[in-house]
């Protein structure tokens, strides 16, 4: 038997599923489990991956939410067999190092994206550098984000950024509602690169930074890079992994 830890979001549907699955299959503390089953939506899946990244157990998600891009179909039948047959994919998160106007520094990890968003009525003004070289002296926009391949179908895609194959060694740098330069449509940068975003006129045009819902207010500088030392292991039913989902999203 596989030792499984069942974790559920606070949503009623997920809590009901958790109660039934534990009654049927038992439960194991996450620290002792061979596999962690996350019950909820994509948001809860991200929370689970962050919370269990120090453990060796992979995470198998079952959708009890809305979209469920990172989740498998929910079913109470054959859970042990499905987990045993699942295929593993490994993703590396981004690390965000943000400096606020008061000089305080904040660090966060993001599996999907690191985003900067205007926090006031006026558009943000951002200066973007890649590996120490200024690439865009001034971007007037509602915000900008750096996305991993795993997160490229989330906020990045809704901001008209590209969908990236899961194994691609690139990150997407995408503007949110760019005003100037009008024709700038973002960029693909090597995964090993470091992106620096400086907030211009920060007092007049305040900006917040966010790494997978971990927010920092009044930022003046944000550094973003991939973190190869952190490996998130995700399990998918055969034929339904991230590669297939990324391809499918481009034909709907």
PAZAPA-4460 file (N, C-alpha, C; in steps of 0.05 Angstrom, whole numbers, plus 32768, in hexadecimal, padded with zeros to 4 digits):
% residues 252
    n_x    n_y    n_z   ca_x   ca_y   ca_z    c_x    c_y    c_z   seq   type   mol
   8011   7FE8   8000   8000   8000   8000   8012   8019   8000     1      X     A
   8008   802D   7FF2   8016   8047   7FF1   800C   8058   8009     2      X     A
   801F   8064   8017   8017   8075   802D   8010   8091   8022     3      X     A
   7FF6   8098   8025   7FEC   80B1   8019   7FE3   80C5   802E     4      X     A
   7FEB   80DE   802B   7FE0   80F3   803C   7FCC   8103   802C     5      X     A
   7FB4   8106   8036   7F9F   8115   8028   7F9D   8131   8034     6      X     A
   7FA0   8145   8024   7F9E   8161   802D   7F88   816E   801C     7      X     A
   7F78   817F   8029   7F61   818B   801B   7F5F   81A9   8020     8      X     A
   7F55   81B8   800D   7F50   81D4   8010   7F38   81D8   8022     9      X     A
   7F33   81F0   802C   7F1D   81F5   803E   7F01   81F3   8030    10      X     A
   7F01   81F2   8016   7EE7   81F1   8007   7ED7   81D8   800F    11      X     A
   7EBD   81DC   8010   7EAC   81C6   8019   7EAF   81AD   8008    12      X     A
   7EB1   81B0   7FEE   7EB4   8199   7FDC   7ECD   818A   7FE2    13      X     A
   7EE3   8198   7FE7   7EFC   818B   7FED   7EFC   817E   8008    14      X     A
   7EEF   818A   801B   7EED   817F   8036   7EDD   8165   8036    15      X     A
   7EC7   8165   8027   7EB6   814D   8025   7EC6   8137   8018    16      X     A
   7ED5   813D   8003   7EE5   8129   7FF5   7EFB   811E   8008    17      X     A
   7F06   812F   8018   7F1B   8127   802B   7F10   8113   803F    18      X     A
   7EF8   8119   8049   7EEC   8107   805D   7EE7   80EC   8051    19      X     A
   7EDC   80EB   8038   7ED6   80D1   802C   7EF0   80C1   8025    20      X     A
   7F04   80CF   801B   7F1C   80C1   8013   7F2C   80B7   802B    21      X     A
   7F2C   80C6   8041   7F3A   80BD   8059   7F2B   80A5   8065    22      X     A
   7F11   80A6   8064   7F01   808F   806F   7F06   8076   805E    23      X     A
   7F0C   807A   8045   7F0F   8063   8033   7F2C   8059   8032    24      X     A
   7F3F   806B   8033   7F5B   8063   802F   7F6D   8068   8047    25      X     A
   7F62   8074   805C   7F74   807B   8073   7F83   8095   806C    26      X     A
   7F94   809D   807F   7FA3   80B6   807C   7FBE   80B2   8089    27      X     A
   7FD2   80C0   807E   7FED   80C0   8088   7FF7   80DC   808C    28      X     A
   8006   80E2   80A1   8011   80FD   80A4   8023   8103   808C    29      X     A
   8023   811C   8082   8033   8123   806A   8050   811B   806D    30      X     A
   805B   811E   8085   8078   8118   8089   807E   80FA   8086    31      X     A
   8069   80E9   8088   806E   80CC   8085   8062   80C1   806B    32      X     A
   8057   80D2   805B   8049   80C8   8043   805C   80C4   802C    33      X     A
   8055   80B1   801B   8063   80AD   8002   8058   80BF   7FEC    34      X     A
   803F   80C6   7FEE   8031   80D7   7FDB   801E   80EA   7FEA    35      X     A
   801C   8102   7FE1   8009   8115   7FED   7FF3   811A   7FD8    36      X     A
   7FDA   8117   7FE0   7FC4   811C   7FCE   7FB7   8136   7FD6    37      X     A
   7FB7   814A   7FC4   7FAB   8164   7FCA   7F90   8166   7FBE    38      X     A
   7F7C   816D   7FCE   7F60   816F   7FC5   7F58   818C   7FC5    39      X     A
   7F52   8197   7FAD   7F4B   81B3   7FAB   7F4F   81BD   7F8F    40      X     A
   7F55   81D6   7F8C   7F5B   81E2   7F71   7F78   81E8   7F6E    41      X     A
   7F7E   81F7   7F59   7F9B   81FD   7F53   7FA7   820D   7F6A    42      X     A
   7F98   821F   7F75   7FA2   822F   7F8B   7FAB   821E   7FA3    43      X     A
   7F9B   820A   7FAA   7FA2   81F9   7FC0   7FBA   81E7   7FB8    44      X     A
   7FBB   81DF   7F9F   7FD2   81CF   7F96   7FEC   81DF   7F99    45      X     A
   7FEC   81F9   7F92   8003   8209   7F96   800B   820B   7FB4    46      X     A
   7FF6   820F   7FC5   7FFB   8210   7FE1   8008   81F6   7FEB    47      X     A
   7FFD   81DF   7FE2   8008   81C6   7FEB   8024   81C1   7FE2    48      X     A
   802B   81C9   7FC9   8046   81C6   7FBF   8059   81D6   7FCF    49      X     A
   8052   81EF   7FD5   8063   8200   7FE6   8066   81F4   8002    50      X     A
   8050   81EB   800E   8051   81E2   8029   8060   81C8   802D    51      X     A
   8062   81B8   8018   806E   819D   801A   8088   819B   800A    52      X     A
   8093   81B1   8002   80AB   81B0   7FF1   80C3   81A5   8000    53      X     A
   80C3   81A5   801A   80D9   8199   802A   80D6   817B   802D    54      X     A
   80BF   8170   8023   80BB   8153   8025   80C3   8146   800A    55      X     A
   80C8   812C   800B   80D0   811E   7FF3   80B8   8114   7FE4    56      X     A
   80A1   8114   7FF0   8089   8109   7FE3   807F   811A   7FCC    57      X     A
   8078   810E   7FB5   806B   811E   7F9F   804E   8124   7FA6    58      X     A
   8042   8136   7F97   8027   813F   7F9D   8015   8137   7F85    59      X     A
   7FFF   812A   7F8B   7FEB   8122   7F77   7FD2   8132   7F7D    60      X     A
   7FCA   8143   7F6B   7FB2   8154   7F70   7F99   8148   7F64    61      X     A
   7F83   814B   7F72   7F69   8144   7F67   7F57   815C   7F68    62      X     A
   7F4B   8163   7F52   7F3D   817C   7F4F   7F22   817D   7F5E    63      X     A
   7F21   818E   7F72   7F08   8194   7F80   7F03   81B2   7F7E    64      X     A
   7F0E   81BF   7F69   7F0C   81DB   7F66   7EFF   81E2   7F4B    65      X     A
   7F0A   81F6   7F3E   7EFE   8200   7F25   7F0E   81F7   7F0C    66      X     A
   7F26   8202   7F09   7F35   81FC   7EF0   7F44   81E2   7EF3    67      X     A
   7F55   81E0   7F07   7F64   81C7   7F0C   7F79   81C1   7EF8    68      X     A
   7F87   81D5   7EEE   7F9C   81D0   7EDA   7FB2   81BE   7EE5    69      X     A
   7FB9   81C1   7EFE   7FCE   81B1   7F0A   7FC3   8198   7F18    70      X     A
   7FA9   8192   7F14   7F9C   817D   7F22   7F94   8166   7F0F    71      X     A
   7F8F   814F   7F1B   7F83   8138   7F0D   7F65   8138   7F12    72      X     A
   7F57   8129   7F01   7F3A   8127   7F05   7F34   811A   7F20    73      X     A
   7F1F   8125   7F2D   7F18   8119   7F47   7F08   80FF   7F43    74      X     A
   7F10   80EC   7F52   7F02   80D2   7F53   7F0A   80C4   7F6D    75      X     A
   7EF7   80B8   7F7A   7EFD   80A9   7F93   7F05   808C   7F8D    76      X     A
   7F01   8083   7F74   7F07   8068   7F6D   7F24   8065   7F65    77      X     A
   7F30   804F   7F6E   7F4B   8047   7F65   7F60   805D   7F6B    78      X     A
   7F5E   806B   7F81   7F71   8080   7F87   7F8D   8075   7F8A    79      X     A
   7F90   805F   7F98   7FAB   8053   7F9C   7FB7   804B   7F81    80      X     A
   7FA7   803E   7F70   7FB1   8035   7F56   7FB8   804D   7F45    81      X     A
   7FA8   8062   7F45   7FAE   807A   7F35   7FC8   8087   7F3E    82      X     A
   7FCB   808A   7F58   7FE4   8096   7F63   7FFC   8085   7F5B    83      X     A
   7FFA   806B   7F5D   8010   8059   7F56   8017   805B   7F39    84      X     A
   8004   8060   7F27   8009   8061   7F0A   800F   807D   7F00    85      X     A
   800D   8091   7F11   8011   80AC   7F09   802D   80B2   7EFF    86      X     A
   802F   80C5   7EED   8049   80CE   7EE2   8052   80E7   7EF0    87      X     A
   806C   80E9   7EF6   8076   80FF   7F05   8083   8114   7EF3    88      X     A
   807D   812D   7EF9   808B   8144   7EEC   8096   8156   7F01    89      X     A
   80AE   8160   7EFC   80BC   8171   7F0F   80BE   818D   7F05    90      X     A
   80B7   81A1   7F15   80B8   81BC   7F0D   80C9   81CC   7F22    91      X     A
   80D7   81E0   7F19   80E6   81F2   7F2A   80D7   820C   7F2D    92      X     A
   80D5   8217   7F45   80C8   8230   7F49   80DA   8248   7F43    93      X     A
   80CE   8260   7F43   80DD   8279   7F42   80E2   8282   7F5F    94      X     A
   80F8   8290   7F63   80FC   829D   7F7C   80FA   82BB   7F78    95      X     A
   80EB   82C9   7F89   80E7   82E5   7F88   80F6   82F2   7F9F    96      X     A
   8106   8306   7F99   8113   8316   7FAE   810A   8333   7FAA    97      X     A
   80F8   833C   7FBC   80EC   8357   7FB9   80F6   836A   7FCF    98      X     A
   80FC   8382   7FC7   8104   8397   7FDA   80EF   83AC   7FDA    99      X     A
   80E5   83B2   7FF2   80D0   83C6   7FF5   80DC   83E2   7FF9   100      X     A
   80CA   83F6   7FF8   80D3   8412   7FFA   80E1   8418   8015   101      X     A
   80D9   8409   802A   80E5   840E   8044   80FF   83FF   8048   102      X     A
   8109   83F1   8033   8122   83E3   8034   8120   83C6   803C   103      X     A
   8108   83BD   8044   8105   83A1   804C   8106   838F   8034   104      X     A
   8110   8377   8038   8113   8363   8023   8101   834B   8028   105      X     A
   80F6   8341   8013   80E3   832B   8015   80EA   8316   7FFF   106      X     A
   80E8   82FC   8007   80EE   82E6   7FF4   80D6   82D4   7FF3   107      X     A
   80D0   82CA   7FDB   80BA   82B7   7FD7   80BF   82A5   7FC0   108      X     A
   80B3   828E   7FC0   80B5   827B   7FA9   809B   827B   7F9A   109      X     A
   809C   8278   7F80   8084   8278   7F6F   8086   8261   7F5B   110      X     A
   8072   8250   7F5C   8071   823A   7F49   8065   8243   7F2F   111      X     A
   8052   8256   7F2F   8046   8260   7F17   8054   8279   7F0C   112      X     A
   8053   828F   7F1C   805F   82A8   7F12   8065   82BB   7F29   113      X     A
   8077   82CD   7F23   807B   82E5   7F34   8070   82FD   7F25   114      X     A
   805E   830C   7F31   8051   8322   7F23   8055   833C   7F32   115      X     A
   8057   8352   7F24   8056   836D   7F2F   803E   837B   7F24   116      X     A
   802E   8387   7F36   8015   8393   7F2E   8013   83AF   7F3B   117      X     A
   8008   83C1   7F2B   8004   83DC   7F36   7FF2   83DB   7F4F   118      X     A
   7FF7   83EB   7F62   7FE7   83EB   7F7B   7FD9   8406   7F80   119      X     A
   7FD7   8415   7F6B   7FC9   842F   7F6D   7FBB   8435   7F53   120      X     A
   7FB0   844D   7F51   7FA0   8454   7F39   7FB0   8459   7F20   121      X     A
   7FCA   845F   7F22   7FDB   8465   7F0B   7FEA   844C   7F02   122      X     A
   7FF0   844B   7EE8   7FFF   8435   7EDD   801B   8434   7EEA   123      X     A
   8025   841C   7EEB   8041   8418   7EF5   8055   841F   7EE0   124      X     A
   806D   8427   7EE9   8083   842B   7ED7   8099   8419   7EE0   125      X     A
   80A2   8407   7ECF   80B5   83F2   7ED6   80CD   83F3   7EC4   126      X     A
   80E5   83EE   7ECF   80FD   83EA   7EBF   8105   83CD   7EC1   127      X     A
   8109   83C0   7EAA   810E   83A3   7EAA   812B   839E   7EA1   128      X     A
   8139   838E   7EB1   8155   8386   7EAA   8156   8368   7EAB   129      X     A
   8166   835D   7E99   816B   8340   7E98   8189   833B   7E9A   130      X     A
   8191   832C   7EAF   81AD   8326   7EB4   81BE   833F   7EB4   131      X     A
   81B4   8354   7EC2   81C3   836C   7EC6   81C3   8380   7EB0   132      X     A
   81B5   837A   7E9A   81B4   838C   7E83   8197   8397   7E80   133      X     A
   8195   83B1   7E7F   817A   83BD   7E7C   816F   83B6   7E60   134      X     A
   8158   83AA   7E60   814C   83A2   7E46   8134   83B4   7E40   135      X     A
   8127   83BF   7E54   8110   83D0   7E4F   8112   83E7   7E64   136      X     A
   811B   83FF   7E5C   811F   8415   7E6F   8105   841E   7E7C   137      X     A
   80EF   841C   7E6E   80D6   8424   7E7B   80BE   8415   7E6E   138      X     A
   80B0   8407   7E7E   8098   83F9   7E76   8081   8405   7E86   139      X     A
   806E   8412   7E79   8057   841D   7E86   8040   8409   7E83   140      X     A
   8035   8400   7E99   8023   83E9   7E98   8014   83E6   7EB2   141      X     A
   8002   83D2   7EB3   7FF5   83CB   7ECC   8006   83B8   7EDC   142      X     A
   801A   83AC   7ECF   802B   839A   7EDD   803C   8389   7ECA   143      X     A
   804B   8377   7ED5   805C   8364   7EC5   805F   834B   7ED5   144      X     A
   8065   8335   7EC8   8069   831C   7ED6   807E   830B   7EC8   145      X     A
   808A   82FA   7ED8   809C   82E5   7ECE   8090   82CA   7ED5   146      X     A
   808C   82BA   7EC0   807E   82A1   7EC3   808F   8289   7EBD   147      X     A
   808B   8273   7ECC   8096   8259   7EC6   8086   824B   7EB0   148      X     A
   8091   8237   7EA3   8080   8227   7E91   8067   821C   7E9E   149      X     A
   8069   8213   7EB7   8052   8207   7EC4   803C   821C   7EC9   150      X     A
   8044   8236   7ECC   8031   824B   7ED1   8029   825A   7EB9   151      X     A
   8033   8252   7EA2   802F   8262   7E8A   8012   8263   7E80   152      X     A
   8002   824F   7E88   7FE6   8250   7E80   7FD4   825D   7E95   153      X     A
   7FE0   8268   7EA9   7FD1   8276   7EBE   7FCF   8294   7EB9   154      X     A
   7FD8   82A4   7ECB   7FD7   82C1   7EC8   7FE6   82CA   7EAF   155      X     A
   7FFD   82BE   7EAA   800C   82C4   7E92   7FFC   82C3   7E79   156      X     A
   7FEC   82AD   7E76   7FDD   82A9   7E5E   7FC6   82BD   7E5C   157      X     A
   7FB9   82C4   7E72   7FA4   82D7   7E71   7FAE   82F3   7E6B   158      X     A
   7FC8   82F8   7E70   7FD5   8311   7E69   7FE1   8311   7E4D   159      X     A
   7FD9   82FC   7E3E   7FE2   82F8   7E22   7FFF   82F0   7E1F   160      X     A
   8009   82E3   7E34   8024   82D8   7E33   8024   82BD   7E25   161      X     A
   803B   82B2   7E1D   803D   8299   7E0F   8039   8281   7E21   162      X     A
   802F   826B   7E16   802E   8251   7E24   8049   8244   7E1F   163      X     A
   8056   823B   7E34   8071   822F   7E32   8070   8211   7E37   164      X     A
   807D   8201   7E27   807F   81E4   7E2C   808C   81E0   7E48   165      X     A
   8083   81CB   7E56   808B   81C7   7E71   80A9   81C3   7E75   166      X     A
   80B6   81B8   7E61   80D3   81B3   7E63   80E4   81CA   7E58   167      X     A
   80D7   81E0   7E4F   80E6   81F5   7E43   80F9   8203   7E57   168      X     A
   8111   820A   7E4E   8124   8217   7E5F   8122   8235   7E5C   169      X     A
   8109   823F   7E5B   8104   825C   7E58   80EE   8264   7E6C   170      X     A
   80ED   827E   7E72   80D8   828A   7E82   80CA   829F   7E71   171      X     A
   80B2   82A4   7E77   80A3   82B9   7E68   80A2   82D3   7E79   172      X     A
   80AA   82E9   7E6C   80A9   8303   7E78   8093   8312   7E69   173      X     A
   807D   8318   7E77   8064   8321   7E6A   805B   833B   7E78   174      X     A
   8052   834E   7E68   8046   8367   7E72   8029   8363   7E77   175      X     A
   801E   8371   7E8B   8002   8371   7E91   7FF7   838D   7E88   176      X     A
   7FE6   838D   7E73   7FDA   83A6   7E69   7FEF   83BB   7E64   177      X     A
   8002   83B5   7E52   8018   83C8   7E4C   800C   83E0   7E3D   178      X     A
   8015   83F8   7E45   800D   8411   7E37   8024   841B   7E26   179      X     A
   803D   841A   7E31   8054   8421   7E21   806B   840F   7E2A   180      X     A
   807B   8405   7E17   8077   8406   7DFA   805E   83F6   7DF1   181      X     A
   804E   8401   7DE0   8035   83F5   7DD9   8038   83DA   7DCB   182      X     A
   804D   83D7   7DBC   8050   83BE   7DAD   8060   83A8   7DBB   183      X     A
   8069   83AE   7DD4   8078   8399   7DE2   8066   8383   7DEB   184      X     A
   806D   836B   7DE3   805C   8354   7DEA   806A   8340   7DFC   185      X     A
   807E   834A   7E0B   808C   8338   7E1D   80A4   832B   7E11   186      X     A
   80B0   8318   7E20   80C8   830B   7E16   80CB   82F0   7E23   187      X     A
   80DA   82DF   7E15   80E3   82C5   7E20   8100   82C8   7E28   188      X     A
   8106   82BF   7E40   8121   82C2   7E4A   812B   82A7   7E54   189      X     A
   8145   82A2   7E53   8150   8288   7E5C   8149   8283   7E7A   190      X     A
   8144   826B   7E80   813C   8263   7E9B   8151   826B   7EB0   191      X     A
   816A   826B   7EA8   8180   8271   7EBA   8183   828F   7EBF   192      X     A
   8175   82A0   7EB1   8178   82BD   7EB3   816C   82C8   7ECD   193      X     A
   8175   82DF   7ED5   8169   82EE   7EEB   815D   8307   7EE0   194      X     A
   8144   830B   7EE7   8135   8323   7EDF   8134   8337   7EF7   195      X     A
   813A   834F   7EF1   8138   8364   7F05   8123   8379   7EFB   196      X     A
   8110   837F   7F0C   80FC   8393   7F06   80FD   83A9   7F1A   197      X     A
   8103   83C2   7F11   8104   83D9   7F22   80EB   83E9   7F1E   198      X     A
   80DF   83F2   7F34   80C7   8402   7F33   80CF   8420   7F31   199      X     A
   80C7   842D   7F1C   80CD   8449   7F18   80B7   845A   7F24   200      X     A
   80BE   8470   7F30   80AA   8482   7F3D   8099   8472   7F51   201      X     A
   80A7   8462   7F62   8099   844F   7F73   8086   845D   7F87   202      X     A
   808D   8475   7F90   807B   8482   7FA4   8062   848B   7F96   203      X     A
   8064   8495   7F7E   804D   849F   7F6F   803D   8488   7F63   204      X     A
   804B   8473   7F5B   803E   845C   7F4D   8045   8442   7F5D   205      X     A
   8038   843D   7F73   803F   8426   7F84   8039   840B   7F76   206      X     A
   804A   83F8   7F7C   8048   83DE   7F6F   804B   83C8   7F85   207      X     A
   803B   83B3   7F82   803E   839C   7F93   8049   8384   7F83   208      X     A
   8056   8372   7F91   8061   835A   7F84   8054   8342   7F91   209      X     A
   8051   832C   7F81   8043   8315   7F8A   8051   82FC   7F7F   210      X     A
   8056   82E9   7F91   8061   82CF   7F8A   804E   82B9   7F93   211      X     A
   803D   82AF   7F81   8029   829B   7F88   8019   82A3   7FA1   212      X     A
   800E   82BB   7F9F   7FFC   82C6   7FB4   800A   82CF   7FCD   213      X     A
   8025   82D0   7FCD   8034   82DC   7FE2   803B   82F8   7FDA   214      X     A
   802E   830C   7FE6   802F   8328   7FDC   8042   8339   7FEC   215      X     A
   804F   834C   7FDF   8060   8360   7FEB   8058   837B   7FE1   216      X     A
   8052   838E   7FF2   8049   83A8   7FEA   8060   83BB   7FE7   217      X     A
   805B   83D0   7FD7   806E   83E7   7FD4   808A   83DE   7FCC   218      X     A
   808C   83CC   7FB8   80A6   83C3   7FB0   80B4   83D8   7F9F   219      X     A
   80CF   83D8   7FA0   80DE   83EA   7F8F   80F0   83DA   7F7C   220      X     A
   80F8   83C2   7F84   8108   83B0   7F73   8100   8393   7F78   221      X     A
   80FE   8384   7F62   80F7   8368   7F64   810B   8358   7F53   222      X     A
   8118   8344   7F5E   8129   8332   7F4F   811A   8317   7F4C   223      X     A
   811B   830B   7F34   810E   82F2   7F2F   8121   82DF   7F21   224      X     A
   8123   82C7   7F2A   8133   82B2   7F1C   8128   8297   7F22   225      X     A
   812E   8283   7F12   8126   8268   7F17   8137   825C   7F2E   226      X     A
   812B   824A   7F3E   8139   823E   7F54   813C   8220   7F50   227      X     A
   8152   8217   7F44   8155   81FB   7F3D   8158   81E9   7F55   228      X     A
   815F   81F4   7F6C   8163   81E4   7F84   8149   81DA   7F90   229      X     A
   8133   81E7   7F89   8118   81DE   7F93   810A   81CF   7F7C   230      X     A
   8101   81B7   7F82   80F5   81A5   7F6F   80D9   819D   7F79   231      X     A
   80C4   81A6   7F6A   80A9   819E   7F71   80A2   8186   7F60   232      X     A
   809A   8170   7F6D   8093   8157   7F5F   8074   8155   7F5E   233      X     A
   8069   8154   7F46   804C   8153   7F42   8046   813A   7F32   234      X     A
   8030   812C   7F3B   8028   8114   7F2E   800F   8119   7F1D   235      X     A
   800E   810D   7F05   7FF7   810F   7EF3   7FF0   80F3   7EE9   236      X     A
   7FD6   80EF   7EE4   7FCD   80D7   7ED7   7FDA   80D4   7EBC   237      X     A
   7FE1   80BC   7EB3   7FEE   80B8   7E99   7FDF   80C5   7E83   238      X     A
   7FED   80D4   7E72   7FE1   80E1   7E5B   7FD4   80FB   7E61   239      X     A
   7FD5   8104   7E7A   7FC8   811D   7E83   7FDC   8130   7E91   240      X     A
   7FF6   812E   7E8B   800A   813E   7E98   800A   815B   7E8E   241      X     A
   801C   816A   7E98   801E   8187   7E91   8023   818B   7E73   242      X     A
   8034   817A   7E67   8039   817C   7E4A   801F   817C   7E3A   243      X     A
   800F   8168   7E40   7FF5   8165   7E31   7FE3   817C   7E37   244      X     A
   7FE2   8185   7E4F   7FD0   819B   7E56   7FD9   81B5   7E49   245      X     A
   7FF3   81BA   7E48   7FFD   81D2   7E3B   7FF7   81D2   7E1D   246      X     A
   7FFA   81BB   7E10   7FF3   81BA   7DF4   7FD5   81BE   7DF0   247      X     A
   7FC5   81B1   7E01   7FA8   81B3   7DFE   7F9E   81CF   7E01   248      X     A
   7FAA   81DE   7E13   7FA1   81FA   7E18   7FA4   820B   7DFF   249      X     A
   7FB6   8204   7DED   7FBA   8214   7DD6   7FA7   820F   7DBF   250      X     A
   7F96   81FB   7DC2   7F83   81F4   7DAD   7F66   81F6   7DB6   251      X     A
   7F61   8207   7DCA   7F46   820C   7DD3   7F3E   8229   7DCE   252      X     A
***
